[in-house]
Amino acid sequence: MISKKLGTPVFFKQMRPGKNEVPFEIYKFRTMTDETDQEGNLLPDEKRMTKLGSKIRSTSIDELPQLINVLKGDLSLVGPRPLLMKYLPLYNEEQKKRHNVKPGITGWAQINGRNAITWDQKFKLDVWYAENQSFKLDMFILYKTIENVLKKKDISSDAHVTAEKFRGNI
């Protein structure tokens, strides 16, 4: 169904920074088309997102292929979400601490606002997690993640169909 509605490949792959900023390739199900403008530039996310893509994201099904990343050792089930490689030079010293632990499919920031909170809030939550990581905390985060997915809570911000782009603290 994904290939018919959104195109191929069905899997979306992208390089992301892992623990200690070591890059790895993350896997997700495709949720947007590859439509471009007349100059060959990708259209904005809002124009490439389809009804099927929105449904896949609202149920977090797009994240399931990341279980492959967990099996490969690139990701944990719980940890700060791996962001884009292009954001690495934009982090301040405090924000970089999020890379002291392995990234995860879900995390402290995801259960405390996900895409409905600011970048500053996300980084503070990620750093707090990196400094307070524990088995008990991870179990709580997994429980709350399931609850939030079932409630379809905080999937997107009010202004964007995907997360707003991080522009640094300048």
N, C-alpha and C positions, 0 to 999 in steps of 0.2 A: 504494500500500500504506500509506503514512504517513497519508494522509487517512482511509482506512477504519478503521485501528486507533487513531489518536491524535486525529483531528479535523482541521479546517481552521482557519486556513490551514496549508499544509505548511511554509511558511517562518516561522521565529520571528525577529522583528525587535526590537531593543532599542537604546536610546541608550547609548553608551559613550564615555568620554573618550579622545581621541586624543593626538597630539603636542601639547605645551603645553596639555593639558587641553581642547582644542577638541572638543566633542561631535560624534559621527557615529553613524549607524544601522548596527549590525552585523547580518549575516544568518547564520542557521544553520537547519538542518533541525529541525523540531519533534521533541522526544524525550519530552515529557510531555503528559498530558491537561490540560484546564482545569477539572478537577473542583473544586467548592467545597463548603464546609460549609453548614449551614442559614442562616447569616448572610451568605453570599455571599463569604466569604474563601476564597482558594485553599487547598486541602489541602497539607500538608507534601510536599516533593519525594518522599519515600519512598513516599507513597500515590499520587502521580500518575505515577510512573515505571512504565512497562510493560515486558514482556519485549522487545518490539520496540525501545522506547526505549533499554533497556540494551544491546541488540545494536548499535544505531546508534552509541551513545557508545563502546562497547568497540572499535569499528573506526575511530572518529574520523570516520565519514562525515558526522556532523552539522556538521563544520567546513567541508566542501567549498564551501558557498555563500559563504564568506568570500573565495573567489577573486574574487568580484564586488567586494568591498571593496578587494582588492589592485588590481584594474583601475581602480577609481575613485580610487585614491590615498589612501584612508583608512587602509589597513593595508599592512604589508610582509609578506613571507613569514616573516621572522624579526624578533622584537622582543618586549618584554614584553607578555604577554597583556593586552588591554584589560579592565579590571574594571568593576564597576558604578559608575554616576554617584554613587550615595548614599555610596560610600566616600571620595570626594574630601575632604570635611571631616575625615575621620579620619586622614589621612596626616600623619606628622611631616615635617619639612623634608628629611630624608634620603630618605624613601620617595617624596617628590614628584619626586625626580630621575629616576624611571622614565619620567616624561613628557617628558624632554628628547629622546627619540627616538620615532620612529613605532612604534606597537604592531605586533605581529605575530600570525600564525596560530600560530606556535610560537616558543619562546624558550629561553633558558638555564635558566630555572626549570623548564620543561616537561621538558627532558631530564635534569634533576637532581632529579627527584622528583615533579613535576607536582602532583597532589592528595594525595600521600602525605607531603608536608612541611608544616611550619608556615607561617603567614603571614609571620612574621619571616624565616624562611629564604627564602621566595619573594621578598620585597622586597629582601633583601641580594643575591640572585642577579640580580634585575632591574636594580638599581642598578649592580652590577658590569658587567653587559652594556652598559648605557647609557654607562658610562665606558670600555669596552674594545671597542666595536663595530668589526668589521672584516669584510671580504669572506671571509677565511680562516675566521674564527670562525663566520660565517653558514653557510658550506658545511659545517663540522663539525656545527653544530646541525641542519641539514637532514638530514644523513646519520643522526645519532643519533635524530632524530624518526622517520624511516622504520623504523629498527631497533626503537624502542620501540613504535610502532604495531603492527608485525608481531608483537611479543611481548606486546602488550596490557599493557604495563607502567605501573603507577602511575595507572590511570584514575580511581580513586576512593580516598578515605581509608577507613580501617577503619570509621569511625563514621558516614559520610554517603554517600549515593548521588551527591551532587554535592559541590562544594567547601563546606567549613564557612564560615559567614558571618564576614566580617571585622568585628571590633568595635573596632578601634583599639588604641592602646597605653596606655589609661587604666587 
